[in-house]
Amino acid sequence: MFTPQINKSDPEGNLHHLDDWSVNRARELAAGMGLTLSETHLVVLRFLREQYGVLGPLPARRTIQMLAEEYRAEGGKQFLYKLFPGGPVYQAYRIAGLPVPPNSNDNGFGSVM
């Protein structure tokens, strides 16, 4: 019997359903972006998913503030940009299988350079 292949993501790679996410899927997405995920990456991704489950979607600015506060002891924004050079909101949200907040891929947004 033929079983059709179900596409779990849109053409940009965003997941249609949050429950389709897994660590393996995250590793695949990250590899496509040139990243190899460490346990530290996964801790941040899980934090984002937990917060999204509790708070729902947040604006990009609020998200980066929340992340910077949560990871202040590790270096805040600089730490997050080292982990996710494509942006701790834009890139991390995509790898976490979450809907990316509007304007989070603006090159001038949240830069620590």
Order of alpha helices (4+ residues) and beta strands (2+ residues): alpha-alpha-alpha-alpha-alpha
